[in-house]
Amino acid sequence: NVNNINDVNLVKWVTEAQENNKYFELERSTDGRNFEAINRQNGTNGTGTQQYSFADETFTPGINYYRLKMIEIDGVYTYSKIVKVMNGSRSKADLHIIPNPVVKEFTLSAYFPERGPVMIRIIDVSGKVVKQISDNVDKGYITMQVDQLEKLKQGTYFVEIKQKDYTRKTKIVKVD
């Protein structure tokens, strides 16, 4: 995920187990197609959770895209999903879903008034919660990926974000 905190895009990623990993290369783009490497970190092979982060202080105002290039010892590499971040003038009430309509996943960008637990719920038009995510966030503008939505039926849903008494909702359309 990517959090915008005090004019820095803080990029974080977590691994559960690493095997044959040589290093991670963090890449950034302004158009979502042409990426450049901005950071390189060696991987820690083995089991157990490993946390990585990078504070990007040189992003451009507007939209930035991030992805990880994961390089193995033998030179084979794979890419992570692309995370889109909106930087610049925004209202603290803004809640952005990209893309919308949604097929399998979306990127959520929102302002969170404090550091701590947050609940993200996807609710169908009858009021039934069809997906719920609990996470911890930092204060500020946060961007996170919401995935595994392919089993949702086509239709209209509401995305609700709640942190203590601070709640916002927006509408999404699910398509196949």
Disulfide bonds with the S-S distance in Angstrom:
none
